C-alpha cells in the first residue's frame, strides 16, 4: 500500500500550511490591536477566514470518503488487466507483458465486478484514460516508466470502452488509443 504514506504526507503539508497562515493571521492582528470596533478591517478578515475555513472543512470531510485512494481498497479484483503504454499505442493483456516484445490481446471484462488495471509505460509518461460510449471520461491514471499504477473500477454498463492517452507524449499522441468490451 503506497497510497497511505502519500495521504499522510499531504495531510502533514496541509497542517503546516494551516499553521503558517494562522501564525501570519495572529501576528498581523497583534500589530493593529489599538484599532477597536466593527470598523476594524481585521474583524471582517477574521469572519471571512472563519467562514472560508468552515466551508472548506465541510467540503473536505464530505468528499474525502470518495477519494480514489480508498476506492475498492478492501476488495479482491475479479479480473486483472496488465497495461503497457508505448508511443503510440496501448498493450492490454490478461498475462504479464514482456517489455522487450510487448503484445496485447482483445479484452473482455465482466460488468458489475471489480477490475484492476496494472498500468505502466515502456517509454515516456502517458495517460491511461477510460471513456464510455458517450465519450465521457470515467476514470484515469498515469502510465509512468518504472512504475505500475493500479486503477480499480467497476463497469456498470456493458458496451465498448475507449482508452485515450491524456498526457501529451509526442507527435502522434492524439492517435494513441485502444478499446475493450464489457459484457
Ligand atoms: Cu499521449
Backbone and ligand atoms as CSV (ligand in chain L), in Angstrom:
chain,resi,resn,atom,element,x,y,z
A,1,UNK,N,N,0.838,-1.205,0.000
A,1,UNK,CA,C,0.000,0.000,0.000
A,1,UNK,C,C,0.870,1.251,0.000
A,2,UNK,N,N,0.991,1.869,-1.173
A,2,UNK,CA,C,1.836,3.042,-1.319
A,2,UNK,C,C,1.040,4.319,-1.038
A,3,UNK,N,N,-0.309,4.204,-1.078
A,3,UNK,CA,C,-1.144,5.408,-1.028
A,3,UNK,C,C,-1.185,6.043,0.356
A,4,UNK,N,N,-1.127,5.192,1.394
A,4,UNK,CA,C,-1.295,5.709,2.764
A,4,UNK,C,C,-0.221,6.747,3.124
A,5,UNK,N,N,1.074,6.443,2.889
A,5,UNK,CA,C,2.092,7.459,3.216
A,5,UNK,C,C,1.905,8.750,2.426
A,6,UNK,N,N,1.421,8.633,1.178
A,6,UNK,CA,C,1.195,9.839,0.363
A,6,UNK,C,C,0.089,10.686,0.973
A,7,UNK,N,N,-0.975,10.013,1.416
A,7,UNK,CA,C,-2.091,10.725,2.050
A,7,UNK,C,C,-1.602,11.417,3.320
A,8,UNK,N,N,-0.792,10.696,4.124
A,8,UNK,CA,C,-0.266,11.272,5.366
A,8,UNK,C,C,0.601,12.485,5.046
A,9,UNK,N,N,1.416,12.377,3.995
A,9,UNK,CA,C,2.276,13.492,3.577
A,9,UNK,C,C,1.444,14.721,3.220
A,10,UNK,N,N,0.376,14.502,2.436
A,10,UNK,CA,C,-0.465,15.620,2.036
A,10,UNK,C,C,-1.168,16.248,3.241
A,11,UNK,N,N,-1.619,15.392,4.185
A,11,UNK,CA,C,-2.270,15.932,5.381
A,11,UNK,C,C,-1.270,16.723,6.211
A,12,UNK,N,N,-0.016,16.240,6.283
A,12,UNK,CA,C,1.024,16.954,7.031
A,12,UNK,C,C,1.298,18.314,6.380
A,13,UNK,N,N,1.381,18.331,5.035
A,13,UNK,CA,C,1.599,19.598,4.316
A,13,UNK,C,C,0.441,20.563,4.553
A,14,UNK,N,N,-0.785,20.020,4.558
A,14,UNK,CA,C,-1.964,20.850,4.804
A,14,UNK,C,C,-1.895,21.429,6.213
A,15,UNK,N,N,-1.445,20.615,7.185
A,15,UNK,CA,C,-1.302,21.070,8.568
A,15,UNK,C,C,-0.283,22.186,8.681
A,16,UNK,N,N,0.875,22.015,8.023
A,16,UNK,CA,C,1.932,23.034,8.073
A,16,UNK,C,C,1.432,24.338,7.456
A,17,UNK,N,N,0.737,24.224,6.306
A,17,UNK,CA,C,0.190,25.413,5.645
A,17,UNK,C,C,-0.779,26.136,6.574
A,18,UNK,N,N,-1.637,25.366,7.266
A,18,UNK,CA,C,-2.605,25.966,8.194
A,18,UNK,C,C,-1.878,26.703,9.314
A,19,UNK,N,N,-0.820,26.078,9.869
A,19,UNK,CA,C,-0.073,26.705,10.968
A,19,UNK,C,C,0.563,28.016,10.502
A,20,UNK,N,N,1.179,27.993,9.310
A,20,UNK,CA,C,1.829,29.197,8.783
A,20,UNK,C,C,0.807,30.326,8.604
A,21,UNK,N,N,-0.341,29.998,7.992
A,21,UNK,CA,C,-1.350,31.020,7.758
A,21,UNK,C,C,-1.937,31.532,9.073
A,22,UNK,N,N,-2.127,30.624,10.034
A,22,UNK,CA,C,-2.650,31.041,11.338
A,22,UNK,C,C,-1.661,31.979,12.006
A,23,UNK,N,N,-0.368,31.651,11.915
A,23,UNK,CA,C,0.671,32.495,12.518
A,23,UNK,C,C,0.645,33.894,11.906
A,24,UNK,N,N,0.561,33.944,10.568
A,24,UNK,CA,C,0.523,35.247,9.890
A,24,UNK,C,C,-0.723,36.027,10.307
A,25,UNK,N,N,-1.845,35.314,10.361
A,25,UNK,CA,C,-3.108,35.956,10.742
A,25,UNK,C,C,-3.025,36.517,12.157
A,26,UNK,N,N,-2.521,35.712,13.099
A,26,UNK,CA,C,-2.454,36.132,14.506
A,26,UNK,C,C,-1.471,37.285,14.666
A,27,UNK,N,N,-0.305,37.191,14.006
A,27,UNK,CA,C,0.701,38.247,14.185
A,27,UNK,C,C,0.268,39.551,13.524
A,28,UNK,N,N,-0.487,39.470,12.423
A,28,UNK,CA,C,-0.960,40.700,11.792
A,28,UNK,C,C,-2.054,41.352,12.642
A,29,UNK,N,N,-2.756,40.550,13.421
A,29,UNK,CA,C,-3.808,41.063,14.290
A,29,UNK,C,C,-3.188,41.848,15.443
A,30,UNK,N,N,-2.080,41.317,15.982
A,30,UNK,CA,C,-1.386,41.960,17.107
A,30,UNK,C,C,-0.941,43.370,16.735
A,31,UNK,N,N,-0.452,43.525,15.493
A,31,UNK,CA,C,0.112,44.803,15.064
A,31,UNK,C,C,-0.926,45.924,15.097
A,32,UNK,N,N,-2.190,45.561,14.871
A,32,UNK,CA,C,-3.228,46.593,14.783
A,32,UNK,C,C,-4.209,46.512,15.955
A,33,UNK,N,N,-3.715,46.057,17.100
A,33,UNK,CA,C,-4.614,45.833,18.223
A,33,UNK,C,C,-5.220,47.137,18.768
A,34,UNK,N,N,-4.550,48.250,18.495
A,34,UNK,CA,C,-5.052,49.522,19.007
A,34,UNK,C,C,-6.399,49.887,18.388
A,35,UNK,N,N,-6.620,49.447,17.148
A,35,UNK,CA,C,-7.901,49.735,16.493
A,35,UNK,C,C,-8.964,48.782,17.030
A,36,UNK,N,N,-10.052,49.350,17.493
A,36,UNK,CA,C,-11.126,48.519,18.029
A,36,UNK,C,C,-12.442,48.825,17.309
A,37,UNK,N,N,-13.446,47.981,17.515
A,37,UNK,CA,C,-14.768,48.260,16.960
A,37,UNK,C,C,-14.979,47.600,15.617
A,38,UNK,N,N,-16.216,47.663,15.127
A,38,UNK,CA,C,-16.602,46.992,13.894
A,38,UNK,C,C,-15.916,47.577,12.667
A,39,UNK,N,N,-15.435,48.818,12.788
A,39,UNK,CA,C,-14.781,49.426,11.628
A,39,UNK,C,C,-13.420,48.789,11.360
A,40,UNK,N,N,-12.912,48.054,12.346
A,40,UNK,CA,C,-11.608,47.409,12.173
A,40,UNK,C,C,-11.664,46.404,11.013
A,41,UNK,N,N,-10.891,46.633,9.942
A,41,UNK,CA,C,-10.970,45.717,8.793
A,41,UNK,C,C,-10.500,44.301,9.140
A,42,UNK,N,N,-9.707,44.183,10.225
A,42,UNK,CA,C,-9.231,42.846,10.613
A,42,UNK,C,C,-10.377,41.963,11.098
A,43,UNK,N,N,-11.429,42.597,11.600
A,43,UNK,CA,C,-12.585,41.832,12.061
A,43,UNK,C,C,-13.286,41.159,10.879
A,44,UNK,N,N,-13.399,41.941,9.797
A,44,UNK,CA,C,-14.007,41.396,8.577
A,44,UNK,C,C,-13.169,40.227,8.071
A,45,UNK,N,N,-11.863,40.453,8.120
A,45,UNK,CA,C,-10.955,39.412,7.634
A,45,UNK,C,C,-11.089,38.140,8.494
A,46,UNK,N,N,-11.270,38.351,9.797
A,46,UNK,CA,C,-11.417,37.198,10.693
A,46,UNK,C,C,-12.654,36.385,10.313
A,47,UNK,N,N,-13.785,37.091,10.128
A,47,UNK,CA,C,-15.015,36.370,9.806
A,47,UNK,C,C,-14.938,35.716,8.433
A,48,UNK,N,N,-14.300,36.424,7.489
A,48,UNK,CA,C,-14.117,35.853,6.150
A,48,UNK,C,C,-13.301,34.558,6.247
A,49,UNK,N,N,-12.193,34.585,7.000
A,49,UNK,CA,C,-11.333,33.407,7.138
A,49,UNK,C,C,-12.072,32.273,7.828
A,50,UNK,N,N,-12.840,32.646,8.874
A,50,UNK,CA,C,-13.546,31.613,9.638
A,50,UNK,C,C,-14.591,30.916,8.765
A,51,UNK,N,N,-15.366,31.712,8.024
A,51,UNK,CA,C,-16.412,31.140,7.165
A,51,UNK,C,C,-15.776,30.278,6.070
A,52,UNK,N,N,-14.683,30.800,5.485
A,52,UNK,CA,C,-13.975,30.041,4.449
A,52,UNK,C,C,-13.472,28.711,5.011
A,53,UNK,N,N,-12.909,28.774,6.215
A,53,UNK,CA,C,-12.386,27.576,6.868
A,53,UNK,C,C,-13.498,26.549,7.095
A,54,UNK,N,N,-14.657,27.030,7.579
A,54,UNK,CA,C,-15.778,26.118,7.862
A,54,UNK,C,C,-16.265,25.484,6.562
A,55,UNK,N,N,-16.420,26.301,5.503
A,55,UNK,CA,C,-16.912,25.769,4.219
A,55,UNK,C,C,-15.937,24.730,3.665
A,56,UNK,N,N,-14.645,25.068,3.680
A,56,UNK,CA,C,-13.656,24.132,3.129
A,56,UNK,C,C,-13.581,22.849,3.956
A,57,UNK,N,N,-13.731,22.985,5.278
A,57,UNK,CA,C,-13.714,21.795,6.141
A,57,UNK,C,C,-14.877,20.875,5.814
A,58,UNK,N,N,-16.065,21.472,5.612
A,58,UNK,CA,C,-17.252,20.671,5.294
A,58,UNK,C,C,-17.037,19.948,3.961
A,59,UNK,N,N,-16.534,20.676,2.958
A,59,UNK,CA,C,-16.305,20.061,1.642
A,59,UNK,C,C,-15.266,18.941,1.736
A,60,UNK,N,N,-14.195,19.194,2.479
A,60,UNK,CA,C,-13.144,18.181,2.605
A,60,UNK,C,C,-13.690,16.925,3.281
A,61,UNK,N,N,-14.425,17.121,4.384
A,61,UNK,CA,C,-14.963,15.986,5.122
A,61,UNK,C,C,-15.961,15.202,4.272
A,62,UNK,N,N,-16.771,15.941,3.511
A,62,UNK,CA,C,-17.813,15.273,2.720
A,62,UNK,C,C,-17.233,14.525,1.524
A,63,UNK,N,N,-16.142,15.043,0.937
A,63,UNK,CA,C,-15.633,14.436,-0.295
A,63,UNK,C,C,-14.497,13.450,-0.067
A,64,UNK,N,N,-13.867,13.481,1.109
A,64,UNK,CA,C,-12.720,12.607,1.366
A,64,UNK,C,C,-13.047,11.111,1.229
A,65,UNK,N,N,-14.243,10.664,1.703
A,65,UNK,CA,C,-14.547,9.234,1.531
A,65,UNK,C,C,-14.625,8.804,0.069
A,66,UNK,N,N,-14.852,9.748,-0.863
A,66,UNK,CA,C,-14.905,9.408,-2.281
A,66,UNK,C,C,-13.528,9.431,-2.931
A,67,UNK,N,N,-12.519,9.698,-2.146
A,67,UNK,CA,C,-11.163,9.746,-2.681
A,67,UNK,C,C,-10.801,8.413,-3.330
A,68,UNK,N,N,-10.169,8.453,-4.517
A,68,UNK,CA,C,-9.806,7.190,-5.171
A,68,UNK,C,C,-8.810,6.364,-4.359
A,69,UNK,N,N,-8.181,6.973,-3.350
A,69,UNK,CA,C,-7.259,6.211,-2.503
A,69,UNK,C,C,-7.970,5.055,-1.805
A,70,UNK,N,N,-9.270,5.249,-1.508
A,70,UNK,CA,C,-9.994,4.223,-0.762
A,70,UNK,C,C,-10.874,3.357,-1.656
A,71,UNK,N,N,-10.931,3.695,-2.952
A,71,UNK,CA,C,-11.894,3.048,-3.826
A,71,UNK,C,C,-11.618,1.539,-3.943
A,72,UNK,N,N,-12.533,0.740,-3.497
A,72,UNK,CA,C,-12.455,-0.724,-3.585
A,72,UNK,C,C,-11.171,-1.268,-2.946
A,73,UNK,N,N,-10.631,-0.552,-1.962
A,73,UNK,CA,C,-9.333,-0.937,-1.393
A,73,UNK,C,C,-9.399,-2.291,-0.687
A,74,UNK,N,N,-10.566,-2.624,-0.118
A,74,UNK,CA,C,-10.647,-3.856,0.666
A,74,UNK,C,C,-11.304,-4.999,-0.109
A,75,UNK,N,N,-11.372,-4.860,-1.443
A,75,UNK,CA,C,-11.963,-5.928,-2.247
A,75,UNK,C,C,-10.900,-6.591,-3.118
A,76,UNK,N,N,-11.165,-7.837,-3.486
A,76,UNK,CA,C,-10.248,-8.533,-4.380
A,76,UNK,C,C,-10.789,-8.435,-5.798
A,77,UNK,N,N,-9.977,-7.966,-6.762
A,77,UNK,CA,C,-10.500,-7.821,-8.122
A,77,UNK,C,C,-10.851,-9.162,-8.765
A,78,UNK,N,N,-11.955,-9.173,-9.503
A,78,UNK,CA,C,-12.373,-10.380,-10.218
A,78,UNK,C,C,-11.470,-10.612,-11.422
A,79,UNK,N,N,-10.902,-9.518,-11.932
A,79,UNK,CA,C,-10.058,-9.644,-13.113
A,79,UNK,C,C,-8.931,-8.606,-13.059
A,80,UNK,N,N,-7.748,-9.037,-13.488
A,80,UNK,CA,C,-6.606,-8.125,-13.546
A,80,UNK,C,C,-6.183,-7.982,-15.002
A,81,UNK,N,N,-6.024,-6.727,-15.434
A,81,UNK,CA,C,-5.577,-6.465,-16.804
A,81,UNK,C,C,-4.245,-5.715,-16.739
A,82,UNK,N,N,-3.243,-6.266,-17.411
A,82,UNK,CA,C,-1.950,-5.594,-17.477
A,82,UNK,C,C,-1.960,-4.638,-18.662
A,83,UNK,N,N,-1.452,-3.442,-18.431
A,83,UNK,CA,C,-1.442,-2.435,-19.487
A,83,UNK,C,C,-0.027,-1.880,-19.628
A,84,UNK,N,N,0.492,-1.895,-20.861
A,84,UNK,CA,C,1.764,-1.251,-21.137
A,84,UNK,C,C,1.524,-0.198,-22.204
A,85,UNK,N,N,1.859,1.051,-21.895
A,85,UNK,CA,C,1.716,2.133,-22.867
A,85,UNK,C,C,3.063,2.354,-23.536
A,86,UNK,N,N,3.011,2.625,-24.832
A,86,UNK,CA,C,4.236,2.921,-25.570
A,86,UNK,C,C,3.862,3.811,-26.741
A,87,UNK,N,N,4.720,4.757,-27.112
A,87,UNK,CA,C,4.423,5.633,-28.247
A,87,UNK,C,C,4.120,4.781,-29.474
A,88,UNK,N,N,2.977,4.760,-30.068
A,88,UNK,CA,C,1.766,5.470,-29.693
A,88,UNK,C,C,0.634,4.459,-29.654
A,89,UNK,N,N,0.741,3.573,-28.680
A,89,UNK,CA,C,-0.271,2.523,-28.563
A,89,UNK,C,C,-0.370,2.024,-27.122
A,90,UNK,N,N,-1.427,1.262,-26.854
A,90,UNK,CA,C,-1.577,0.601,-25.553
A,90,UNK,C,C,-1.622,-0.901,-25.779
A,91,UNK,N,N,-0.875,-1.647,-24.974
A,91,UNK,CA,C,-0.980,-3.105,-24.985
A,91,UNK,C,C,-1.778,-3.510,-23.754
A,92,UNK,N,N,-2.843,-4.294,-23.982
A,92,UNK,CA,C,-3.650,-4.799,-22.873
A,92,UNK,C,C,-3.600,-6.313,-22.896
A,93,UNK,N,N,-3.349,-6.914,-21.744
A,93,UNK,CA,C,-3.273,-8.368,-21.698
A,93,UNK,C,C,-3.663,-8.877,-20.323
A,94,UNK,N,N,-4.208,-10.096,-20.295
A,94,UNK,CA,C,-4.518,-10.703,-19.001
A,94,UNK,C,C,-3.283,-11.358,-18.401
A,95,UNK,N,N,-2.250,-11.541,-19.233
A,95,UNK,CA,C,-0.974,-12.063,-18.722
A,95,UNK,C,C,0.005,-10.894,-18.576
A,96,UNK,N,N,1.043,-11.110,-17.806
A,96,UNK,CA,C,2.066,-10.079,-17.653
A,96,UNK,C,C,2.683,-9.782,-19.020
A,97,UNK,N,N,3.021,-8.524,-19.250
A,97,UNK,CA,C,3.521,-8.105,-20.567
A,97,UNK,C,C,5.039,-8.028,-20.534
A,98,UNK,N,N,5.680,-8.656,-21.530
A,98,UNK,CA,C,7.137,-8.622,-21.640
A,98,UNK,C,C,7.555,-7.278,-22.241
A,99,UNK,N,N,8.304,-6.460,-21.507
A,99,UNK,CA,C,8.661,-5.132,-22.020
A,99,UNK,C,C,9.522,-5.199,-23.283
A,100,UNK,N,N,10.269,-6.304,-23.465
A,100,UNK,CA,C,11.153,-6.423,-24.623
A,100,UNK,C,C,10.357,-6.649,-25.909
A,101,UNK,N,N,9.280,-7.438,-25.833
A,101,UNK,CA,C,8.442,-7.644,-27.014
A,101,UNK,C,C,6.979,-7.650,-26.583
A,102,UNK,N,N,6.449,-6.463,-26.303
A,102,UNK,CA,C,5.077,-6.381,-25.783
A,102,UNK,C,C,4.030,-6.817,-26.809
A,103,UNK,N,N,3.047,-7.568,-26.329
A,103,UNK,CA,C,1.909,-7.921,-27.178
A,103,UNK,C,C,0.631,-7.744,-26.363
A,104,UNK,N,N,-0.428,-7.442,-27.075
A,104,UNK,CA,C,-1.717,-7.278,-26.418
A,104,UNK,C,C,-2.730,-8.234,-26.993
A,105,UNK,N,N,-3.906,-8.234,-26.396
A,105,UNK,CA,C,-4.979,-9.096,-26.902
A,105,UNK,C,C,-6.310,-8.378,-26.681
A,106,UNK,N,N,-7.363,-8.920,-27.308
A,106,UNK,CA,C,-8.697,-8.354,-27.089
A,106,UNK,C,C,-9.123,-8.636,-25.658
A,107,UNK,N,N,-9.640,-7.616,-25.009
A,107,UNK,CA,C,-10.001,-7.757,-23.598
A,107,UNK,C,C,-11.512,-7.662,-23.449
A,108,UNK,N,N,-12.058,-8.637,-22.707
A,108,UNK,CA,C,-13.480,-8.634,-22.402
A,108,UNK,C,C,-13.623,-8.666,-20.879
A,109,UNK,N,N,-14.346,-7.707,-20.340
A,109,UNK,CA,C,-14.423,-7.602,-18.883
A,109,UNK,C,C,-15.853,-7.813,-18.412
A,110,UNK,N,N,-16.008,-8.356,-17.207
A,110,UNK,CA,C,-17.361,-8.558,-16.681
A,110,UNK,C,C,-17.943,-7.258,-16.138
A,111,UNK,N,N,-19.242,-7.049,-16.347
A,111,UNK,CA,C,-19.914,-5.878,-15.781
A,111,UNK,C,C,-20.157,-6.120,-14.295
A,112,UNK,N,N,-20.203,-5.014,-13.541
A,112,UNK,CA,C,-20.519,-5.059,-12.103
A,112,UNK,C,C,-19.540,-5.859,-11.262
A,113,UNK,N,N,-18.360,-6.109,-11.791
A,113,UNK,CA,C,-17.348,-6.798,-10.983
A,113,UNK,C,C,-16.090,-5.951,-10.967
A,114,UNK,N,N,-15.334,-6.116,-9.902
A,114,UNK,CA,C,-14.149,-5.271,-9.744
A,114,UNK,C,C,-13.034,-5.697,-10.695
A,115,UNK,N,N,-12.540,-4.711,-11.446
A,115,UNK,CA,C,-11.442,-4.945,-12.386
A,115,UNK,C,C,-10.259,-4.092,-11.940
A,116,UNK,N,N,-9.077,-4.675,-12.014
A,116,UNK,CA,C,-7.876,-3.898,-11.684
A,116,UNK,C,C,-6.973,-3.814,-12.912
A,117,UNK,N,N,-6.641,-2.581,-13.306
A,117,UNK,CA,C,-5.667,-2.356,-14.378
A,117,UNK,C,C,-4.311,-2.083,-13.731
A,118,UNK,N,N,-3.277,-2.796,-14.188
A,118,UNK,CA,C,-1.918,-2.518,-13.699
A,118,UNK,C,C,-1.164,-1.834,-14.828
A,119,UNK,N,N,-1.013,-0.527,-14.675
A,119,UNK,CA,C,-0.630,0.316,-15.804
A,119,UNK,C,C,0.821,0.774,-15.677
A,120,UNK,N,N,1.577,0.564,-16.741
A,120,UNK,CA,C,2.940,1.082,-16.774
A,120,UNK,C,C,3.233,1.641,-18.167
A,121,UNK,N,N,4.402,2.234,-18.327
A,121,UNK,CA,C,4.808,2.751,-19.629
A,121,UNK,C,C,6.162,2.167,-19.986
A,122,UNK,N,N,6.370,1.971,-21.278
A,122,UNK,CA,C,7.648,1.418,-21.731
A,122,UNK,C,C,8.577,2.515,-22.242
A,123,UNK,N,N,8.099,3.756,-22.327
A,123,UNK,CA,C,8.997,4.842,-22.762
A,123,UNK,C,C,8.784,6.116,-21.930
A,124,UNK,N,N,7.875,6.962,-22.363
A,124,UNK,CA,C,7.667,8.238,-21.659
A,124,UNK,C,C,6.364,8.196,-20.858
A,125,UNK,N,N,6.043,9.269,-20.166
A,125,UNK,CA,C,4.774,9.324,-19.445
A,125,UNK,C,C,3.603,9.380,-20.420
A,126,UNK,N,N,2.601,8.574,-20.129
A,126,UNK,CA,C,1.352,8.608,-20.898
A,126,UNK,C,C,0.202,8.711,-19.906
A,127,UNK,N,N,-0.969,9.008,-20.443
A,127,UNK,CA,C,-2.169,8.945,-19.624
A,127,UNK,C,C,-2.972,7.728,-20.046
A,128,UNK,N,N,-3.633,7.093,-19.083
A,128,UNK,CA,C,-4.490,5.943,-19.378
A,128,UNK,C,C,-5.891,6.361,-18.946
A,129,UNK,N,N,-6.667,6.831,-19.907
A,129,UNK,CA,C,-7.983,7.379,-19.587
A,129,UNK,C,C,-9.066,6.539,-20.247
A,130,UNK,N,N,-10.059,6.143,-19.462
A,130,UNK,CA,C,-11.133,5.288,-19.986
A,130,UNK,C,C,-12.394,6.121,-20.219
A,131,UNK,N,N,-12.915,6.027,-21.439
A,131,UNK,CA,C,-14.131,6.759,-21.829
A,131,UNK,C,C,-15.249,5.766,-22.113
A,132,UNK,N,N,-16.476,6.106,-21.692
A,132,UNK,CA,C,-17.603,5.223,-22.011
A,132,UNK,C,C,-18.110,5.535,-23.423
A,133,UNK,N,N,-19.192,4.843,-23.845
A,133,UNK,CA,C,-19.597,5.029,-25.239
A,133,UNK,C,C,-20.321,6.343,-25.516
A,134,UNK,N,N,-20.506,7.173,-24.473
A,134,UNK,CA,C,-20.945,8.555,-24.720
A,134,UNK,C,C,-19.750,9.503,-24.693
A,135,UNK,N,N,-18.544,8.960,-24.830
A,135,UNK,CA,C,-17.309,9.746,-24.818
A,135,UNK,C,C,-17.113,10.530,-23.538
A,136,UNK,N,N,-17.582,9.982,-22.445
A,136,UNK,CA,C,-17.407,10.639,-21.158
A,136,UNK,C,C,-16.253,9.958,-20.418
A,137,UNK,N,N,-15.350,10.769,-19.930
A,137,UNK,CA,C,-14.217,10.241,-19.170
A,137,UNK,C,C,-14.718,9.689,-17.843
A,138,UNK,N,N,-14.454,8.397,-17.581
A,138,UNK,CA,C,-14.982,7.847,-16.331
A,138,UNK,C,C,-13.909,7.566,-15.293
A,139,UNK,N,N,-12.703,7.261,-15.733
A,139,UNK,CA,C,-11.630,7.087,-14.762
A,139,UNK,C,C,-10.290,7.159,-15.490
A,140,UNK,N,N,-9.229,7.450,-14.775
A,140,UNK,CA,C,-7.931,7.569,-15.446
A,140,UNK,C,C,-6.801,7.426,-14.447
A,141,UNK,N,N,-5.627,7.095,-14.981
A,141,UNK,CA,C,-4.419,7.008,-14.160
A,141,UNK,C,C,-3.226,7.322,-15.061
A,142,UNK,N,N,-2.121,7.691,-14.470
A,142,UNK,CA,C,-0.904,7.944,-15.244
A,142,UNK,C,C,-0.223,6.625,-15.583
A,143,UNK,N,N,0.355,6.556,-16.769
A,143,UNK,CA,C,1.213,5.436,-17.142
A,143,UNK,C,C,2.651,5.960,-17.109
A,144,UNK,N,N,3.432,5.453,-16.183
A,144,UNK,CA,C,4.773,6.003,-15.968
A,144,UNK,C,C,5.831,4.920,-16.093
A,145,UNK,N,N,6.931,5.231,-16.801
A,145,UNK,CA,C,8.004,4.237,-16.898
A,145,UNK,C,C,8.591,3.938,-15.518
A,146,UNK,N,N,8.772,2.653,-15.217
A,146,UNK,CA,C,9.372,2.277,-13.935
A,146,UNK,C,C,8.380,2.113,-12.805
A,147,UNK,N,N,7.113,2.439,-13.062
A,147,UNK,CA,C,6.087,2.299,-12.021
A,147,UNK,C,C,4.912,1.490,-12.561
A,148,UNK,N,N,4.245,0.772,-11.646
A,148,UNK,CA,C,2.990,0.118,-12.017
A,148,UNK,C,C,1.891,0.765,-11.185
A,149,UNK,N,N,1.023,1.510,-11.848
A,149,UNK,CA,C,-0.078,2.165,-11.150
A,149,UNK,C,C,-1.334,1.316,-11.273
A,150,UNK,N,N,-1.962,1.087,-10.140
A,150,UNK,CA,C,-3.170,0.251,-10.146
A,150,UNK,C,C,-4.405,1.134,-10.219
A,151,UNK,N,N,-5.286,0.785,-11.120
A,151,UNK,CA,C,-6.550,1.510,-11.271
A,151,UNK,C,C,-7.672,0.502,-11.125
A,152,UNK,N,N,-8.513,0.703,-10.121
A,152,UNK,CA,C,-9.615,-0.230,-9.886
A,152,UNK,C,C,-10.937,0.414,-10.278
A,153,UNK,N,N,-11.789,-0.378,-10.901
A,153,UNK,CA,C,-13.069,0.174,-11.342
A,153,UNK,C,C,-14.090,-0.937,-11.538
A,154,UNK,N,N,-15.369,-0.582,-11.313
A,154,UNK,CA,C,-16.475,-1.499,-11.617
A,154,UNK,C,C,-17.282,-0.876,-12.737
A,155,UNK,N,N,-17.338,-1.543,-13.874
A,155,UNK,CA,C,-18.098,-1.027,-15.013
A,155,UNK,C,C,-19.549,-1.437,-14.874
A,156,UNK,N,N,-20.431,-0.433,-14.861
A,156,UNK,CA,C,-21.855,-0.720,-14.664
A,156,UNK,C,C,-22.515,-1.110,-15.976
A,157,UNK,N,N,-22.147,-0.361,-17.056
A,157,UNK,CA,C,-22.818,-0.545,-18.341
A,157,UNK,C,C,-22.016,-1.454,-19.257
A,158,UNK,N,N,-22.653,-2.451,-19.864
A,158,UNK,CA,C,-21.960,-3.225,-20.894
A,158,UNK,C,C,-21.752,-2.357,-22.136
A,159,UNK,N,N,-20.766,-2.710,-22.931
A,159,UNK,CA,C,-20.519,-1.952,-24.154
A,159,UNK,C,C,-19.037,-1.801,-24.415
A,160,UNK,N,N,-18.743,-0.948,-25.409
A,160,UNK,CA,C,-17.334,-0.735,-25.747
A,160,UNK,C,C,-16.807,0.511,-25.040
A,161,UNK,N,N,-15.650,0.372,-24.466
A,161,UNK,CA,C,-14.991,1.499,-23.792
A,161,UNK,C,C,-13.699,1.830,-24.538
A,162,UNK,N,N,-13.424,3.116,-24.646
A,162,UNK,CA,C,-12.206,3.539,-25.342
A,162,UNK,C,C,-11.158,4.029,-24.354
A,163,UNK,N,N,-9.917,3.755,-24.689
A,163,UNK,CA,C,-8.800,4.250,-23.893
A,163,UNK,C,C,-8.080,5.301,-24.721
A,164,UNK,N,N,-7.901,6.466,-24.137
A,164,UNK,CA,C,-7.161,7.533,-24.815
A,164,UNK,C,C,-6.004,7.975,-23.933
A,165,UNK,N,N,-4.956,8.448,-24.607
A,165,UNK,CA,C,-3.825,8.975,-23.853
A,165,UNK,C,C,-4.152,10.399,-23.416
A,166,UNK,N,N,-3.952,10.690,-22.137
A,166,UNK,CA,C,-4.286,12.018,-21.598
A,166,UNK,C,C,-3.052,12.868,-21.351
A,167,UNK,N,N,-1.896,12.362,-21.738
A,167,UNK,CA,C,-0.671,13.109,-21.462
A,167,UNK,C,C,0.023,13.308,-22.802
A,168,UNK,N,N,0.339,14.574,-23.148
A,168,UNK,CA,C,0.984,14.791,-24.438
A,168,UNK,C,C,2.318,14.061,-24.463
A,169,UNK,N,N,2.445,13.108,-25.419
A,169,UNK,CA,C,3.598,12.204,-25.365
A,169,UNK,C,C,4.391,12.190,-26.664
A,170,UNK,N,N,4.027,13.030,-27.625
A,170,UNK,CA,C,4.777,13.058,-28.882
A,170,UNK,C,C,3.880,13.368,-30.059
A,171,UNK,N,N,4.442,13.255,-31.273
A,171,UNK,CA,C,3.778,13.704,-32.488
A,171,UNK,C,C,2.437,13.027,-32.751
A,172,UNK,N,N,2.325,11.743,-32.429
A,172,UNK,CA,C,1.077,11.036,-32.746
A,172,UNK,C,C,0.239,10.770,-31.498
A,173,UNK,N,N,0.426,11.630,-30.507
A,173,UNK,CA,C,-0.297,11.456,-29.227
A,173,UNK,C,C,-1.805,11.319,-29.424
A,174,UNK,N,N,-2.354,12.166,-30.300
A,174,UNK,CA,C,-3.819,12.164,-30.467
A,174,UNK,C,C,-4.334,10.874,-31.092
A,175,UNK,N,N,-3.436,10.091,-31.706
A,175,UNK,CA,C,-3.867,8.837,-32.338
A,175,UNK,C,C,-3.704,7.646,-31.392
A,176,UNK,N,N,-3.220,7.933,-30.200
A,176,UNK,CA,C,-2.914,6.836,-29.270
A,176,UNK,C,C,-4.188,6.410,-28.551
A,177,UNK,N,N,-4.740,5.307,-28.990
A,177,UNK,CA,C,-5.975,4.836,-28.372
A,177,UNK,C,C,-6.110,3.331,-28.480
A,178,UNK,N,N,-6.986,2.787,-27.667
A,178,UNK,CA,C,-7.292,1.354,-27.682
A,178,UNK,C,C,-8.719,1.201,-27.169
A,179,UNK,N,N,-9.196,-0.017,-27.106
A,179,UNK,CA,C,-10.548,-0.211,-26.576
A,179,UNK,C,C,-10.689,-1.609,-25.989
A,180,UNK,N,N,-11.754,-1.780,-25.211
A,180,UNK,CA,C,-12.089,-3.101,-24.679
A,180,UNK,C,C,-13.600,-3.180,-24.529
A,181,UNK,N,N,-14.086,-4.372,-24.276
A,181,UNK,CA,C,-15.526,-4.582,-24.192
A,181,UNK,C,C,-15.916,-5.022,-22.791
A,182,UNK,N,N,-17.060,-4.534,-22.342
A,182,UNK,CA,C,-17.623,-5.004,-21.085
A,182,UNK,C,C,-18.906,-5.754,-21.393
A,183,UNK,N,N,-19.015,-6.989,-20.869
A,183,UNK,CA,C,-20.210,-7.794,-21.153
A,183,UNK,C,C,-20.962,-8.120,-19.896
L,1,CU,CU,CU,-0.082,10.740,-25.367
